[in-house]
Amino acid sequence: MNNNIFHDIPKELPDEITETLVKEKNIRIERIVSKGHMSDEGYWYDQAKNEWVILLKGKAKLEFENETLELEAGDYLNIPANKKHRVSWTDPTTESIWLAIFY
């Protein structure tokens, strides 16, 4: 079986796509595909697990309570559990492809 993180992406993305690639007791790996999508106004993720995330393609902005990070392909970060954050922008002209590992 040959899988590719960049394949099987619909041409139209009315909604962000979140796919679970691996799920075990202490880890979950997701592919997220955004194109102009962002967190709902006023919504903050406040997750019980740590999240390591890399932006594989595209551009995005992640907002934390006291800072905003501009990300481009190749940028990654570790978000500790319960650190409030939100996606405040993704590039509307191309897909932003994320790989997120929750542990």
SVG drawing of the C-alpha trace seen along z (x, -y; Angstrom):
<svg xmlns="http://www.w3.org/2000/svg" viewBox="-18 -39 29 41">
<polyline fill="none" stroke="black" stroke-width="0.4" points="0.0,0.0 1.4,-3.4 0.0,-6.5 1.0,-10.1 0.2,-13.1 -0.2,-15.3 -2.7,-13.0 -6.5,-12.7 -7.2,-16.3 -10.4,-17.5 -10.2,-20.5 -12.9,-22.3 -12.6,-22.6 -15.8,-24.2 -14.8,-22.7 -11.5,-22.0 -10.5,-18.4 -9.2,-16.5 -8.2,-12.9 -6.9,-10.6 -3.9,-8.7 -2.9,-6.8 -4.7,-6.4 -3.3,-4.5 -3.6,-4.7 -1.2,-7.6 -0.8,-9.1 -3.0,-10.4 -1.6,-11.6 -3.8,-13.8 -3.6,-15.3 -5.4,-18.7 -6.1,-20.5 -7.1,-24.1 -7.7,-26.6 -8.8,-30.0 -10.2,-28.2 -9.7,-29.5 -11.0,-29.0 -14.4,-30.5 -14.3,-34.0 -13.7,-33.8 -13.0,-30.0 -9.8,-28.8 -8.4,-25.3 -7.7,-24.2 -6.6,-20.6 -5.8,-18.0 -2.9,-16.6 0.3,-18.1 0.3,-18.8 3.4,-18.8 2.4,-20.3 4.2,-21.0 3.0,-23.0 4.0,-20.9 2.5,-23.2 1.0,-26.7 0.9,-29.5 -1.0,-30.1 -1.1,-32.2 -1.5,-30.6 -2.6,-32.9 -1.9,-32.5 -3.1,-34.7 -0.1,-37.0 1.4,-36.4 0.7,-35.5 3.1,-33.2 3.2,-33.4 4.0,-29.9 5.2,-28.8 6.0,-25.4 8.5,-23.6 7.7,-25.5 6.8,-23.4 6.1,-23.9 5.1,-22.0 2.0,-23.3 1.8,-22.2 -1.5,-20.8 -4.0,-23.5 -2.1,-26.3 -4.9,-28.2 -4.5,-28.8 -6.4,-29.3 -5.9,-29.4 -6.4,-33.0 -5.6,-32.7 -4.7,-30.2 -3.8,-31.1 -7.0,-31.2 -5.2,-30.7 -3.6,-27.3 -4.0,-24.4 -2.3,-24.5 -1.4,-20.9 -0.7,-20.2 0.6,-17.2 -0.5,-17.2 0.7,-14.7 -1.2,-14.6 0.5,-12.9"/>
</svg>
